Protein backbone atom coordinates (compact mmCIF):
# COMPACT_ATOMS: atom_id res chain seq x y z
CA UNK A 1 0.00 0.00 0.00
CA UNK A 2 1.06 3.59 -0.56
CA UNK A 3 2.78 5.30 2.30
CA UNK A 4 2.26 9.04 2.71
CA UNK A 5 5.32 10.84 3.92
CA UNK A 6 4.91 14.34 5.26
CA UNK A 7 7.45 16.92 4.14
CA UNK A 8 9.65 17.75 7.11
CA UNK A 9 11.29 21.15 7.70
CA UNK A 10 14.29 21.65 9.94
CA UNK A 11 16.67 24.49 10.51
CA UNK A 12 20.37 24.45 9.57
CA UNK A 13 22.27 27.66 10.33
CA UNK A 14 19.06 29.66 9.84
CA UNK A 15 18.26 28.11 6.41
CA UNK A 16 15.40 25.71 5.55
CA UNK A 17 16.01 22.01 5.09
CA UNK A 18 13.29 19.89 3.48
CA UNK A 19 12.97 16.13 3.41
CA UNK A 20 10.66 15.01 0.65
CA UNK A 21 8.54 11.84 0.57
CA UNK A 22 6.74 9.33 -1.62
CA UNK A 23 6.76 5.56 -0.93
CA UNK A 24 10.45 5.75 -0.09
CA UNK A 25 12.83 8.45 0.91
CA UNK A 26 15.93 8.11 -1.28
CA UNK A 27 17.63 11.40 -0.55
CA UNK A 28 17.64 14.34 1.68
CA UNK A 29 17.65 17.69 -0.08
CA UNK A 30 19.36 20.23 2.10
CA UNK A 31 19.90 23.93 1.57
CA UNK A 32 22.97 25.06 3.55
CA UNK A 33 25.33 27.98 2.77
CA UNK A 34 23.49 28.81 -0.44
CA UNK A 35 23.94 25.55 -2.40
CA UNK A 36 21.80 22.38 -2.76
CA UNK A 37 23.35 19.15 -1.60
CA UNK A 38 21.67 15.78 -2.12
CA UNK A 39 22.75 12.70 -0.22
CA UNK A 40 21.50 9.42 -1.54
CA UNK A 41 20.15 7.38 1.31
CA UNK A 42 19.72 4.10 -0.58
CA UNK A 43 16.33 2.63 0.37
CA UNK A 44 16.23 4.86 3.43
CA UNK A 45 12.69 3.79 4.24
CA UNK A 46 11.70 0.18 3.51
CA UNK A 47 8.09 -0.96 3.50
CA UNK A 48 7.30 -3.93 5.71
CA UNK A 49 3.62 -4.86 5.49
CA UNK A 50 1.52 -1.90 6.36
CA UNK A 51 4.35 -0.33 8.37
CA UNK A 52 7.07 1.82 7.03
CA UNK A 53 10.10 1.58 9.26
CA UNK A 54 13.17 3.85 9.04
CA UNK A 55 16.20 1.72 8.36
CA UNK A 56 17.99 2.34 11.63
CA UNK A 57 19.72 5.62 11.67
CA UNK A 58 18.58 6.87 8.28
CA UNK A 59 20.50 10.06 8.51
CA UNK A 60 23.34 10.00 11.04
CA UNK A 61 25.90 12.72 11.58
CA UNK A 62 25.84 14.16 8.06
CA UNK A 63 28.81 16.45 7.40
CA UNK A 64 27.62 19.71 5.91
CA UNK A 65 28.89 23.19 5.26
CA UNK A 66 27.25 26.06 7.13
CA UNK A 67 28.56 29.55 6.47
CA UNK A 68 31.76 28.19 4.96
CA UNK A 69 32.78 26.01 7.95
CA UNK A 70 32.46 22.26 8.36
CA UNK A 71 30.06 21.25 11.11
CA UNK A 72 28.35 18.13 12.37
CA UNK A 73 24.58 17.95 12.14
CA UNK A 74 23.39 15.79 14.99
CA UNK A 75 22.25 12.32 14.10
CA UNK A 76 20.13 9.74 15.82
CA UNK A 77 17.13 8.30 14.02
CA UNK A 78 16.52 11.33 11.84
CA UNK A 79 13.61 9.75 10.00
CA UNK A 80 11.62 7.08 11.81
CA UNK A 81 8.24 5.78 10.77
CA UNK A 82 5.69 3.50 12.41
CA UNK A 83 2.33 2.58 10.80
CA UNK A 84 1.14 4.23 7.64
CA UNK A 85 2.96 7.51 8.33
CA UNK A 86 6.59 8.38 8.78
CA UNK A 87 7.09 10.90 11.55
CA UNK A 88 10.15 13.15 11.18
CA UNK A 89 12.04 14.42 14.19
CA UNK A 90 13.08 18.09 13.99
CA UNK A 91 16.89 18.43 14.32
CA UNK A 92 19.14 21.44 14.86
CA UNK A 93 22.46 22.04 13.06
CA UNK A 94 24.37 24.41 15.31
CA UNK A 95 26.89 25.54 12.62
CA UNK A 96 29.88 27.13 14.43
CA UNK A 97 31.61 29.58 12.11
CA UNK A 98 34.89 31.25 13.19
CA UNK A 99 36.05 34.27 11.21
CA UNK A 100 39.53 35.72 10.74
CA UNK A 101 41.25 38.20 8.40
CA UNK A 102 41.15 37.59 4.66
CA UNK A 103 44.77 38.65 4.14
CA UNK A 104 48.08 38.45 6.07
CA UNK A 105 48.74 41.12 8.69
CA UNK A 106 51.85 43.23 8.11
CA UNK A 107 53.34 44.84 11.20
CA UNK A 108 56.48 46.79 12.00
CA UNK A 109 59.02 45.30 14.36
CA UNK A 110 58.47 46.50 17.89
CA UNK A 111 54.85 47.49 17.22
CA UNK A 112 51.62 45.83 18.38
CA UNK A 113 49.07 44.00 16.25
CA UNK A 114 45.58 42.58 16.79
CA UNK A 115 44.95 39.05 15.47
CA UNK A 116 41.20 38.93 14.65
CA UNK A 117 39.06 35.92 15.65
CA UNK A 118 35.28 36.22 16.02
CA UNK A 119 32.04 34.23 15.84
CA UNK A 120 28.68 35.56 14.68
CA UNK A 121 26.73 34.37 17.72
CA UNK A 122 28.10 34.61 21.27
CA UNK A 123 28.81 31.27 22.94
CA UNK A 124 27.82 30.49 26.55
CA UNK A 125 30.98 30.95 28.60
CA UNK A 126 30.57 27.75 30.61
CA UNK A 127 31.16 25.64 27.48
CA UNK A 128 33.76 27.87 25.77
CA UNK A 129 37.44 27.17 25.23
CA UNK A 130 39.63 29.30 22.94
CA UNK A 131 43.19 28.39 21.99
CA UNK A 132 45.63 30.58 20.10
CA UNK A 133 48.50 28.46 18.75
CA UNK A 134 51.43 28.66 16.35
CA UNK A 135 50.61 26.58 13.29
CA UNK A 136 54.25 25.63 12.67
CA UNK A 137 55.44 24.66 16.16
CA UNK A 138 52.16 24.07 17.96
CA UNK A 139 53.26 26.45 20.74
CA UNK A 140 50.38 27.74 22.86
CA UNK A 141 50.26 31.51 22.49
CA UNK A 142 47.29 31.98 24.84
CA UNK A 143 44.33 30.11 26.31
CA UNK A 144 40.88 31.14 27.52
CA UNK A 145 38.65 28.76 29.51
CA UNK A 146 35.11 29.74 30.41
CA UNK A 147 35.82 33.33 29.42
CA UNK A 148 38.86 33.58 31.70
CA UNK A 149 42.45 34.02 30.45
CA UNK A 150 45.00 31.43 31.55
CA UNK A 151 48.38 33.20 31.23
CA UNK A 152 50.11 30.42 33.17
CA UNK A 153 49.58 28.14 30.16
CA UNK A 154 51.34 30.45 27.68
CA UNK A 155 54.57 29.58 25.95
CA UNK A 156 57.39 31.60 27.60
CA UNK A 157 58.06 33.41 24.31
CA UNK A 158 54.60 35.04 24.54
CA UNK A 159 54.30 35.54 28.29
CA UNK A 160 53.37 39.14 28.98
CA UNK A 161 53.15 39.97 25.25
CA UNK A 162 49.89 38.29 24.18
CA UNK A 163 46.50 38.94 25.75
CA UNK A 164 42.79 38.63 25.06
CA UNK A 165 40.33 41.52 25.10
CA UNK A 166 38.65 39.98 28.15
CA UNK A 167 35.54 42.15 28.11
CA UNK A 168 34.90 41.18 24.47
CA UNK A 169 34.97 37.38 24.92
CA UNK A 170 31.33 37.19 26.02
CA UNK A 171 30.39 39.03 22.81
CA UNK A 172 32.02 36.39 20.59
CA UNK A 173 35.26 38.33 20.03
CA UNK A 174 38.32 36.16 20.74
CA UNK A 175 40.88 38.44 19.05
CA UNK A 176 44.40 38.50 20.48
CA UNK A 177 46.66 41.50 21.05
CA UNK A 178 50.33 40.73 20.36
CA UNK A 179 52.75 43.38 21.60
CA UNK A 180 56.38 44.23 20.83
CA UNK A 181 56.46 42.12 17.67
CA UNK A 182 59.80 40.45 16.86
CA UNK A 183 61.13 38.70 13.77
CA UNK A 184 60.39 35.34 15.48
CA UNK A 185 56.68 36.23 15.58
CA UNK A 186 56.42 36.03 11.80
CA UNK A 187 54.34 33.07 10.61
CA UNK A 188 50.89 31.47 10.80
CA UNK A 189 48.70 31.32 13.89
CA UNK A 190 45.39 29.56 14.43
CA UNK A 191 42.49 30.45 16.67
CA UNK A 192 40.65 27.27 17.72
CA UNK A 193 37.21 27.61 19.32
CA UNK A 194 35.72 24.64 21.21
CA UNK A 195 32.21 24.17 22.61
CA UNK A 196 30.53 21.15 24.19
CA UNK A 197 29.26 19.96 20.81
CA UNK A 198 31.69 21.16 18.16
CA UNK A 199 34.83 23.10 17.32
CA UNK A 200 36.08 25.31 14.51
CA UNK A 201 39.14 27.42 13.74
CA UNK A 202 40.59 30.17 11.57
CA UNK A 203 44.16 31.02 10.54
CA UNK A 204 45.98 34.34 10.82
CA UNK A 205 49.35 35.09 9.15
CA UNK A 206 51.78 37.76 10.39
CA UNK A 207 54.42 39.32 8.14
CA UNK A 208 56.95 41.53 9.90
CA UNK A 209 58.27 44.73 8.39
CA UNK A 210 61.27 46.71 9.60
CA UNK A 211 61.03 50.46 9.15
CA UNK A 212 63.05 52.66 11.51
CA UNK A 213 63.71 56.34 10.79
CA UNK A 214 66.15 58.41 12.83
CA UNK A 215 67.18 62.06 12.68
CA UNK A 216 68.89 64.69 14.81
CA UNK A 217 68.34 64.50 18.56
CA UNK A 218 68.96 68.22 19.13
CA UNK A 219 68.04 71.38 17.20
CA UNK A 220 70.27 72.34 14.26
CA UNK A 221 71.65 75.88 14.25
CA UNK A 222 72.69 77.79 11.13
CA UNK A 223 73.44 81.35 10.10
CA UNK A 224 71.70 83.09 7.25
CA UNK A 225 73.54 82.45 3.98
CA UNK A 226 75.23 79.24 5.17
CA UNK A 227 74.59 75.65 4.05
CA UNK A 228 73.13 73.15 6.50
CA UNK A 229 72.54 69.36 6.57
CA UNK A 230 69.42 67.84 8.16
CA UNK A 231 69.97 64.14 8.95
CA UNK A 232 67.57 61.31 8.10
CA UNK A 233 68.59 57.65 8.25
CA UNK A 234 66.24 54.82 7.17
CA UNK A 235 66.72 51.25 8.39
CA UNK A 236 64.49 48.82 6.48
CA UNK A 237 64.53 45.64 4.42
CA UNK A 238 62.07 47.18 1.93
CA UNK A 239 63.56 47.74 -1.57
CA UNK A 240 64.22 51.35 -2.62
CA UNK A 241 61.53 51.23 -5.31
CA UNK A 242 58.98 50.48 -2.61
CA UNK A 243 59.98 53.45 -0.46
CA UNK A 244 58.60 56.96 -0.54
CA UNK A 245 60.63 59.55 1.36
CA UNK A 246 59.56 63.16 1.69
CA UNK A 247 60.98 66.10 3.57
CA UNK A 248 58.24 68.40 4.85
CA UNK A 249 58.37 71.82 6.48
CA UNK A 250 55.70 70.94 8.98
CA UNK A 251 54.83 74.35 10.38
CA UNK A 252 53.93 75.46 6.84
CA UNK A 253 52.86 72.07 5.38
CA UNK A 254 55.31 72.50 2.46
CA UNK A 255 56.92 69.53 0.69
CA UNK A 256 60.60 70.38 0.36
CA UNK A 257 61.99 67.15 -1.19
CA UNK A 258 60.54 63.91 -2.55
CA UNK A 259 62.03 60.49 -3.35
CA UNK A 260 59.56 58.11 -5.00
CA UNK A 261 59.65 55.01 -7.24
CA UNK A 262 63.41 54.73 -6.88
CA UNK A 263 64.38 58.30 -7.84
CA UNK A 264 64.46 61.92 -6.71
CA UNK A 265 61.51 64.06 -7.93
CA UNK A 266 62.71 67.68 -8.27
CA UNK A 267 59.54 68.69 -10.14
CA UNK A 268 57.61 68.37 -6.88
CA UNK A 269 59.63 71.12 -5.14
CA UNK A 270 58.13 74.54 -4.48
CA UNK A 271 59.92 77.48 -6.06
CA UNK A 272 61.47 78.76 -2.82
CA UNK A 273 63.40 75.49 -2.29
CA UNK A 274 64.16 74.64 -5.92
CA UNK A 275 67.92 74.41 -6.44
CA UNK A 276 68.58 74.87 -2.70
CA UNK A 277 67.37 71.55 -1.20
CA UNK A 278 68.75 68.20 -2.36
CA UNK A 279 69.51 64.59 -1.34
CA UNK A 280 72.97 63.03 -1.30
CA UNK A 281 72.26 60.70 -4.23
CA UNK A 282 75.26 58.43 -3.67
CA UNK A 283 74.16 57.85 -0.06
CA UNK A 284 70.57 56.84 -0.77
CA UNK A 285 71.33 53.11 -1.40
CA UNK A 286 72.81 53.06 2.13
CA UNK A 287 69.57 54.35 3.61
CA UNK A 288 70.85 57.91 4.04
CA UNK A 289 68.11 60.37 3.03
CA UNK A 290 69.66 63.43 4.67
CA UNK A 291 68.86 66.79 3.08
CA UNK A 292 71.33 69.53 2.25
CA UNK A 293 69.82 73.01 2.35
CA UNK A 294 71.93 75.71 0.69
CA UNK A 295 71.99 79.44 1.41
CA UNK A 296 69.60 79.24 4.35
CA UNK A 297 67.30 82.17 4.87
CA UNK A 298 65.66 83.46 8.06
CA UNK A 299 62.28 82.20 6.81
CA UNK A 300 63.71 78.65 6.53
CA UNK A 301 63.71 78.36 10.31
CA UNK A 302 61.21 75.95 11.85
CA UNK A 303 60.41 72.25 12.04
CA UNK A 304 61.33 69.84 9.23
CA UNK A 305 60.14 66.23 9.07
CA UNK A 306 61.63 63.30 7.16
CA UNK A 307 58.61 61.07 6.51
CA UNK A 308 59.04 57.56 5.09
CA UNK A 309 56.28 55.37 3.62
CA UNK A 310 56.35 51.83 2.32
CA UNK A 311 54.56 51.38 -1.00
CA UNK A 312 54.73 47.59 -1.29
CA UNK A 313 50.96 47.25 -1.28
CA UNK A 314 48.39 49.22 -3.21
CA UNK A 315 45.90 48.87 -0.33
CA UNK A 316 46.43 51.57 2.26
CA UNK A 317 45.70 49.06 5.05
CA UNK A 318 49.12 47.52 4.40
CA UNK A 319 51.05 50.78 4.02
CA UNK A 320 53.29 51.81 6.92
CA UNK A 321 55.12 55.02 7.70
CA UNK A 322 57.68 56.41 10.13
CA UNK A 323 59.27 59.81 10.52
CA UNK A 324 61.98 61.87 12.21
CA UNK A 325 61.71 65.54 13.08
CA UNK A 326 64.48 68.17 13.09
CA UNK A 327 64.25 71.74 14.39
CA UNK A 328 66.24 74.26 12.34
CA UNK A 329 67.10 77.56 14.01
CA UNK A 330 68.40 80.37 11.83
CA UNK A 331 70.43 83.32 13.07
CA UNK A 332 70.35 86.45 10.93
CA UNK A 333 74.02 87.26 11.59
CA UNK A 334 77.20 85.20 11.35
CA UNK A 335 79.77 85.04 14.14
CA UNK A 336 81.94 87.71 12.48
CA UNK A 337 78.92 89.92 12.05
CA UNK A 338 78.02 89.52 15.70
CA UNK A 339 81.62 90.44 16.69
CA UNK A 340 81.50 93.54 14.54
CA UNK A 341 78.10 94.50 15.87
CA UNK A 342 79.35 94.26 19.42
CA UNK A 343 82.88 95.70 19.04
CA UNK A 344 82.20 98.61 16.68
CA UNK A 345 80.00 100.49 19.12
CA UNK A 346 82.61 99.90 21.83
CA UNK A 347 85.44 101.20 19.60
CA UNK A 348 83.33 104.21 18.69
CA UNK A 349 82.63 104.91 22.35
CA UNK A 350 86.34 104.75 23.19
CA UNK A 351 87.18 107.23 20.42
CA UNK A 352 84.53 109.64 21.64
CA UNK A 353 85.81 109.44 25.20
CA UNK A 354 89.37 110.11 24.06
CA UNK A 355 88.27 113.18 22.11
CA UNK A 356 86.33 114.44 25.08
CA UNK A 357 89.36 114.02 27.35
CA UNK A 358 91.61 115.96 24.97
CA UNK A 359 89.11 118.77 24.79
CA UNK A 360 89.07 119.01 28.54
CA UNK A 361 92.87 119.66 28.46
CA UNK A 362 92.48 122.51 25.96
CA UNK A 363 93.91 120.63 23.10
CA UNK A 364 90.72 120.42 21.09
CA UNK A 365 91.62 123.42 18.91
CA UNK A 366 95.06 121.97 18.22
CA UNK A 367 93.50 118.60 17.38
CA UNK A 368 90.95 120.04 15.01
CA UNK A 369 93.59 122.35 13.49
CA UNK A 370 95.79 119.37 12.67
CA UNK A 371 92.80 117.62 11.13
C-alpha positions as CSV (number, residue, x, y, z in Angstrom):
1,X,0.0,0.0,0.0
2,X,1.1,3.6,-0.6
3,X,2.8,5.3,2.3
4,X,2.3,9.0,2.7
5,X,5.3,10.8,3.9
6,X,4.9,14.3,5.3
7,X,7.5,16.9,4.1
8,X,9.7,17.8,7.1
9,X,11.3,21.2,7.7
10,X,14.3,21.7,9.9
11,X,16.7,24.5,10.5
12,X,20.4,24.4,9.6
13,X,22.3,27.7,10.3
14,X,19.1,29.7,9.8
15,X,18.3,28.1,6.4
16,X,15.4,25.7,5.5
17,X,16.0,22.0,5.1
18,X,13.3,19.9,3.5
19,X,13.0,16.1,3.4
20,X,10.7,15.0,0.6
21,X,8.5,11.8,0.6
22,X,6.7,9.3,-1.6
23,X,6.8,5.6,-0.9
24,X,10.5,5.8,-0.1
25,X,12.8,8.4,0.9
26,X,15.9,8.1,-1.3
27,X,17.6,11.4,-0.6
28,X,17.6,14.3,1.7
29,X,17.7,17.7,-0.1
30,X,19.4,20.2,2.1
31,X,19.9,23.9,1.6
32,X,23.0,25.1,3.5
33,X,25.3,28.0,2.8
34,X,23.5,28.8,-0.4
35,X,23.9,25.5,-2.4
36,X,21.8,22.4,-2.8
37,X,23.3,19.1,-1.6
38,X,21.7,15.8,-2.1
39,X,22.7,12.7,-0.2
40,X,21.5,9.4,-1.5
41,X,20.1,7.4,1.3
42,X,19.7,4.1,-0.6
43,X,16.3,2.6,0.4
44,X,16.2,4.9,3.4
45,X,12.7,3.8,4.2
46,X,11.7,0.2,3.5
47,X,8.1,-1.0,3.5
48,X,7.3,-3.9,5.7
49,X,3.6,-4.9,5.5
50,X,1.5,-1.9,6.4
51,X,4.3,-0.3,8.4
52,X,7.1,1.8,7.0
53,X,10.1,1.6,9.3
54,X,13.2,3.9,9.0
55,X,16.2,1.7,8.4
56,X,18.0,2.3,11.6
57,X,19.7,5.6,11.7
58,X,18.6,6.9,8.3
59,X,20.5,10.1,8.5
60,X,23.3,10.0,11.0
61,X,25.9,12.7,11.6
62,X,25.8,14.2,8.1
63,X,28.8,16.5,7.4
64,X,27.6,19.7,5.9
65,X,28.9,23.2,5.3
66,X,27.3,26.1,7.1
67,X,28.6,29.5,6.5
68,X,31.8,28.2,5.0
69,X,32.8,26.0,8.0
70,X,32.5,22.3,8.4
71,X,30.1,21.3,11.1
72,X,28.4,18.1,12.4
73,X,24.6,18.0,12.1
74,X,23.4,15.8,15.0
75,X,22.2,12.3,14.1
76,X,20.1,9.7,15.8
77,X,17.1,8.3,14.0
78,X,16.5,11.3,11.8
79,X,13.6,9.8,10.0
80,X,11.6,7.1,11.8
81,X,8.2,5.8,10.8
82,X,5.7,3.5,12.4
83,X,2.3,2.6,10.8
84,X,1.1,4.2,7.6
85,X,3.0,7.5,8.3
86,X,6.6,8.4,8.8
87,X,7.1,10.9,11.6
88,X,10.1,13.2,11.2
89,X,12.0,14.4,14.2
90,X,13.1,18.1,14.0
91,X,16.9,18.4,14.3
92,X,19.1,21.4,14.9
93,X,22.5,22.0,13.1
94,X,24.4,24.4,15.3
95,X,26.9,25.5,12.6
96,X,29.9,27.1,14.4
97,X,31.6,29.6,12.1
98,X,34.9,31.3,13.2
99,X,36.1,34.3,11.2
100,X,39.5,35.7,10.7
101,X,41.2,38.2,8.4
102,X,41.1,37.6,4.7
103,X,44.8,38.7,4.1
104,X,48.1,38.5,6.1
105,X,48.7,41.1,8.7
106,X,51.9,43.2,8.1
107,X,53.3,44.8,11.2
108,X,56.5,46.8,12.0
109,X,59.0,45.3,14.4
110,X,58.5,46.5,17.9
111,X,54.9,47.5,17.2
112,X,51.6,45.8,18.4
113,X,49.1,44.0,16.3
114,X,45.6,42.6,16.8
115,X,44.9,39.1,15.5
116,X,41.2,38.9,14.7
117,X,39.1,35.9,15.6
118,X,35.3,36.2,16.0
119,X,32.0,34.2,15.8
120,X,28.7,35.6,14.7
121,X,26.7,34.4,17.7
122,X,28.1,34.6,21.3
123,X,28.8,31.3,22.9
124,X,27.8,30.5,26.6
125,X,31.0,31.0,28.6
126,X,30.6,27.7,30.6
127,X,31.2,25.6,27.5
128,X,33.8,27.9,25.8
129,X,37.4,27.2,25.2
130,X,39.6,29.3,22.9
131,X,43.2,28.4,22.0
132,X,45.6,30.6,20.1
133,X,48.5,28.5,18.7
134,X,51.4,28.7,16.3
135,X,50.6,26.6,13.3
136,X,54.3,25.6,12.7
137,X,55.4,24.7,16.2
138,X,52.2,24.1,18.0
139,X,53.3,26.5,20.7
140,X,50.4,27.7,22.9
141,X,50.3,31.5,22.5
142,X,47.3,32.0,24.8
143,X,44.3,30.1,26.3
144,X,40.9,31.1,27.5
145,X,38.7,28.8,29.5
146,X,35.1,29.7,30.4
147,X,35.8,33.3,29.4
148,X,38.9,33.6,31.7
149,X,42.4,34.0,30.4
150,X,45.0,31.4,31.6
151,X,48.4,33.2,31.2
152,X,50.1,30.4,33.2
153,X,49.6,28.1,30.2
154,X,51.3,30.4,27.7
155,X,54.6,29.6,26.0
156,X,57.4,31.6,27.6
157,X,58.1,33.4,24.3
158,X,54.6,35.0,24.5
159,X,54.3,35.5,28.3
160,X,53.4,39.1,29.0
161,X,53.1,40.0,25.3
162,X,49.9,38.3,24.2
163,X,46.5,38.9,25.8
164,X,42.8,38.6,25.1
165,X,40.3,41.5,25.1
166,X,38.7,40.0,28.1
167,X,35.5,42.2,28.1
168,X,34.9,41.2,24.5
169,X,35.0,37.4,24.9
170,X,31.3,37.2,26.0
171,X,30.4,39.0,22.8
172,X,32.0,36.4,20.6
173,X,35.3,38.3,20.0
174,X,38.3,36.2,20.7
175,X,40.9,38.4,19.0
176,X,44.4,38.5,20.5
177,X,46.7,41.5,21.1
178,X,50.3,40.7,20.4
179,X,52.8,43.4,21.6
180,X,56.4,44.2,20.8
181,X,56.5,42.1,17.7
182,X,59.8,40.4,16.9
183,X,61.1,38.7,13.8
184,X,60.4,35.3,15.5
185,X,56.7,36.2,15.6
186,X,56.4,36.0,11.8
187,X,54.3,33.1,10.6
188,X,50.9,31.5,10.8
189,X,48.7,31.3,13.9
190,X,45.4,29.6,14.4
191,X,42.5,30.5,16.7
192,X,40.7,27.3,17.7
193,X,37.2,27.6,19.3
194,X,35.7,24.6,21.2
195,X,32.2,24.2,22.6
196,X,30.5,21.1,24.2
197,X,29.3,20.0,20.8
198,X,31.7,21.2,18.2
199,X,34.8,23.1,17.3
200,X,36.1,25.3,14.5
201,X,39.1,27.4,13.7
202,X,40.6,30.2,11.6
203,X,44.2,31.0,10.5
204,X,46.0,34.3,10.8
205,X,49.3,35.1,9.2
206,X,51.8,37.8,10.4
207,X,54.4,39.3,8.1
208,X,57.0,41.5,9.9
209,X,58.3,44.7,8.4
210,X,61.3,46.7,9.6
211,X,61.0,50.5,9.1
212,X,63.1,52.7,11.5
213,X,63.7,56.3,10.8
214,X,66.2,58.4,12.8
215,X,67.2,62.1,12.7
216,X,68.9,64.7,14.8
217,X,68.3,64.5,18.6
218,X,69.0,68.2,19.1
219,X,68.0,71.4,17.2
220,X,70.3,72.3,14.3
221,X,71.6,75.9,14.2
222,X,72.7,77.8,11.1
223,X,73.4,81.3,10.1
224,X,71.7,83.1,7.3
225,X,73.5,82.5,4.0
226,X,75.2,79.2,5.2
227,X,74.6,75.7,4.0
228,X,73.1,73.1,6.5
229,X,72.5,69.4,6.6
230,X,69.4,67.8,8.2
231,X,70.0,64.1,8.9
232,X,67.6,61.3,8.1
233,X,68.6,57.6,8.2
234,X,66.2,54.8,7.2
235,X,66.7,51.3,8.4
236,X,64.5,48.8,6.5
237,X,64.5,45.6,4.4
238,X,62.1,47.2,1.9
239,X,63.6,47.7,-1.6
240,X,64.2,51.3,-2.6
241,X,61.5,51.2,-5.3
242,X,59.0,50.5,-2.6
243,X,60.0,53.4,-0.5
244,X,58.6,57.0,-0.5
245,X,60.6,59.5,1.4
246,X,59.6,63.2,1.7
247,X,61.0,66.1,3.6
248,X,58.2,68.4,4.8
249,X,58.4,71.8,6.5
250,X,55.7,70.9,9.0
251,X,54.8,74.4,10.4
252,X,53.9,75.5,6.8
253,X,52.9,72.1,5.4
254,X,55.3,72.5,2.5
255,X,56.9,69.5,0.7
256,X,60.6,70.4,0.4
257,X,62.0,67.1,-1.2
258,X,60.5,63.9,-2.6
259,X,62.0,60.5,-3.4
260,X,59.6,58.1,-5.0
261,X,59.6,55.0,-7.2
262,X,63.4,54.7,-6.9
263,X,64.4,58.3,-7.8
264,X,64.5,61.9,-6.7
265,X,61.5,64.1,-7.9
266,X,62.7,67.7,-8.3
267,X,59.5,68.7,-10.1
268,X,57.6,68.4,-6.9
269,X,59.6,71.1,-5.1
270,X,58.1,74.5,-4.5
271,X,59.9,77.5,-6.1
272,X,61.5,78.8,-2.8
273,X,63.4,75.5,-2.3
274,X,64.2,74.6,-5.9
275,X,67.9,74.4,-6.4
276,X,68.6,74.9,-2.7
277,X,67.4,71.5,-1.2
278,X,68.8,68.2,-2.4
279,X,69.5,64.6,-1.3
280,X,73.0,63.0,-1.3
281,X,72.3,60.7,-4.2
282,X,75.3,58.4,-3.7
283,X,74.2,57.9,-0.1
284,X,70.6,56.8,-0.8
285,X,71.3,53.1,-1.4
286,X,72.8,53.1,2.1
287,X,69.6,54.4,3.6
288,X,70.8,57.9,4.0
289,X,68.1,60.4,3.0
290,X,69.7,63.4,4.7
291,X,68.9,66.8,3.1
292,X,71.3,69.5,2.2
293,X,69.8,73.0,2.3
294,X,71.9,75.7,0.7
295,X,72.0,79.4,1.4
296,X,69.6,79.2,4.3
297,X,67.3,82.2,4.9
298,X,65.7,83.5,8.1
299,X,62.3,82.2,6.8
300,X,63.7,78.7,6.5
301,X,63.7,78.4,10.3
302,X,61.2,75.9,11.8
303,X,60.4,72.3,12.0
304,X,61.3,69.8,9.2
305,X,60.1,66.2,9.1
306,X,61.6,63.3,7.2
307,X,58.6,61.1,6.5
308,X,59.0,57.6,5.1
309,X,56.3,55.4,3.6
310,X,56.4,51.8,2.3
311,X,54.6,51.4,-1.0
312,X,54.7,47.6,-1.3
313,X,51.0,47.2,-1.3
314,X,48.4,49.2,-3.2
315,X,45.9,48.9,-0.3
316,X,46.4,51.6,2.3
317,X,45.7,49.1,5.1
318,X,49.1,47.5,4.4
319,X,51.1,50.8,4.0
320,X,53.3,51.8,6.9
321,X,55.1,55.0,7.7
322,X,57.7,56.4,10.1
323,X,59.3,59.8,10.5
324,X,62.0,61.9,12.2
325,X,61.7,65.5,13.1
326,X,64.5,68.2,13.1
327,X,64.3,71.7,14.4
328,X,66.2,74.3,12.3
329,X,67.1,77.6,14.0
330,X,68.4,80.4,11.8
331,X,70.4,83.3,13.1
332,X,70.3,86.5,10.9
333,X,74.0,87.3,11.6
334,X,77.2,85.2,11.4
335,X,79.8,85.0,14.1
336,X,81.9,87.7,12.5
337,X,78.9,89.9,12.0
338,X,78.0,89.5,15.7
339,X,81.6,90.4,16.7
340,X,81.5,93.5,14.5
341,X,78.1,94.5,15.9
342,X,79.4,94.3,19.4
343,X,82.9,95.7,19.0
344,X,82.2,98.6,16.7
345,X,80.0,100.5,19.1
346,X,82.6,99.9,21.8
347,X,85.4,101.2,19.6
348,X,83.3,104.2,18.7
349,X,82.6,104.9,22.4
350,X,86.3,104.8,23.2
351,X,87.2,107.2,20.4
352,X,84.5,109.6,21.6
353,X,85.8,109.4,25.2
354,X,89.4,110.1,24.1
355,X,88.3,113.2,22.1
356,X,86.3,114.4,25.1
357,X,89.4,114.0,27.3
358,X,91.6,116.0,25.0
359,X,89.1,118.8,24.8
360,X,89.1,119.0,28.5
361,X,92.9,119.7,28.5
362,X,92.5,122.5,26.0
363,X,93.9,120.6,23.1
364,X,90.7,120.4,21.1
365,X,91.6,123.4,18.9
366,X,95.1,122.0,18.2
367,X,93.5,118.6,17.4
368,X,90.9,120.0,15.0
369,X,93.6,122.3,13.5
370,X,95.8,119.4,12.7
371,X,92.8,117.6,11.1
